[in-house]
């Protein structure tokens, strides 16, 4: 995700023209500002808000880019109260996930990543929780006894499919964050928390699907009915 250097006004991002390499995007050439259009806009949190629609240039390859920066505190660029809202173009960072992950879960995970890179943080957190929920369901953890996500995570750790430390991360980083979005009053959530949730979600997908055959054995020994076995039952 692109990051604004508030002090310098430059943006650090992954440049598509530098083969996805991390690069600094500058807003000046020498002492000359490349260009920006700014206007006063309404904002829920900041009474005195100016939005800057600003052009940038990659310090590595010279490619142009466009950023939208919300400015509090009178609207100085650069400034300590400036926040990056949008930045294009940016190379998409996609975490690798095992090839045996079911398509519906892959799609949900990728949509969460798309939300994250578009600053839709609450949507991303909700979808990451949904990935965890769907993964546990696909592995036979949605039962009469394990009717909620809390119990399903506990059961997966009990069966040894995920480690105790992963269990704690699943609760703290994914379930609690996602529940905040689904059940609490609206409030902002930090991008770092959603980023952490994405990483732990990837690791949980690896736990379940990297060595699928071993996990299937473990699940069957624990009396679970993973999706693979349900398909067989249905076709018999
Ligand atoms: Zn570049």
Boltz pocket constraint, residues with backbone or C-beta under 6 A from the ligand:
constraints:
  - pocket:
      binder: B
      contacts: [[A, 15], [A, 16], [A, 17], [A, 18], [A, 23], [A, 58], [A, 59], [A, 60], [A, 61], [A, 62], [A, 63]]
      max_distance: 6.0
